[in-house]
Amino acid sequence: MTQSALIQGGASGLGQALVDRALKSGEFEQIFVTARDRSRIITEDSRVIPIELDLMSDTSINEASEKIASNTEKLHLVVTTAGILKDESVGVRPEKKLADLTRSKLEIVFSVNCFGPFLWYAALGHLIRHREALVVATLSARVASVGDNRLGGWHSYRASKTAQNMLTKNLSLELSRTNPRAVIVGLHPGTVDTDLSKPFQTGVPPNKLFSPEHSAAYLWDVLNTLTPERTGQVIAWDGQTIIP
Ligand SMILES: NC(=O)c1ccc[n+]([C@@H]2O[C@H](COP(=O)([O-])OP(=O)(O)OC[C@H]3O[C@@H](n4cnc5c(N)ncnc54)[C@H](OP(=O)(O)O)[C@@H]3O)[C@@H](O)[C@H]2O)c1
């Protein structure tokens, strides 16, 4: 049976390391890899099908999903890595206090971290609505846990990922009605040395800062040991469930 994977944001950071894992596993005949700039996707392996995708654009979402649907009938592994924490080009930086919030910045952060991934899953339609084994994993973050929040701050990032976790739970319930083999989860990768975390690594002990390859290896183990009983959860790199 042909197995197909889709990794959104596979041209950088964790996404790229997860594409490497998927290739090395030998489990997939085709791996759709997306990035906003398609030319940044490494296409040396013929199993990689590069797709341009900007999750801020409905047109881009529709075009990318149509392209995938013209190549396969079903996806078996879907990983979405999109995340924004700081982007000076659009004035986004983690807020320290409530007065730092603005509507436009909240909209950008929620759009990338929460609206985009789930509008993407909606557009994938029948590609993820089947009865075969399916894993849909969206990169979340431990700081999205309400129960674990002791420091506050980072309002838009935290809240957008918390909302993302709720949509993960809702999608898990929706898909489980027709596919008892579907496992829909959020993943916390640990603190990982990528562009996203670079400005915030001061004070992180070296043994707590993973390389993207290291984190992807942990996450790959998690993905491979998931069972339908865990659908709807947010799971950390070490396999532990994160409290909502
Ligand atoms: N690094 C950490 O310590 C850490 C900790 C907890 C959670 N996370 C989460 O892990 C995920 C991956 O982050 P990373 O550390 O690998 O950082 P990264 O290298 O900066 O990756 C961020 C990803 O977001 C994507 N993205 C941003 N805006 C987008 C848009 N409009 N449309 C589509 N994609 C967009 C980028 O895709 P393009 O390549 O297409 O631009 C890129 O793949 C994020 O969701 C992040 O919140 C990271």
The ligand as a Gaussian input file, in Angstrom:
#p B3LYP/6-31G(d) Opt

LIG

0 1
 N       12.438000      26.015000      18.621000
 C       11.864000      25.814000      19.801000
 O       12.529000      25.885000      20.858000
 C       10.395000      25.485000      19.893000
 C        9.846000      25.229000      21.159000
 C        8.491000      24.919000      21.245000
 C        7.722000      24.870000      20.109000
 N        8.277000      25.135000      18.880000
 C        7.420000      25.090000      17.696000
 O        8.014000      24.277000      16.713000
 C        7.586000      24.727000      15.408000
 C        8.771000      24.792000      14.463000
 O        9.584000      25.878000      14.835000
 P       11.166000      25.911000      14.599000
 O       11.778000      25.944000      15.946000
 O       11.564000      24.842000      13.634000
 O       11.358000      27.363000      14.011000
 P       11.614000      27.917000      12.517000
 O       12.803000      27.263000      11.939000
 O       11.590000      29.391000      12.669000
 O       10.342000      27.376000      11.743000
 C        9.149000      28.098000      11.742000
 C        8.271000      27.511000      10.689000
 O        7.110000      28.313000      10.585000
 C        6.799000      28.419000       9.251000
 N        6.007000      29.605000       8.952000
 C        6.118000      30.837000       9.478000
 N        5.202000      31.637000       8.902000
 C        4.510000      30.876000       8.008000
 C        3.431000      31.100000       7.098000
 N        2.838000      32.293000       6.966000
 N        2.982000      30.070000       6.332000
 C        3.566000      28.871000       6.413000
 N        4.580000      28.584000       7.257000
 C        5.040000      29.585000       8.038000
 C        8.116000      28.453000       8.508000
 O        7.859000      27.994000       7.211000
 P        8.662000      28.539000       5.940000
 O        9.943000      27.741000       5.945000
 O        7.772000      28.212000       4.834000
 O        8.913000      30.001000       6.137000
 C        8.937000      27.461000       9.336000
 O        8.822000      26.170000       8.823000
 C        6.848000      26.054000      15.629000
 O        5.457000      25.822000      15.544000
 C        7.244000      26.448000      17.042000
 O        6.240000      27.222000      17.657000
 C        9.610000      25.435000      18.738000

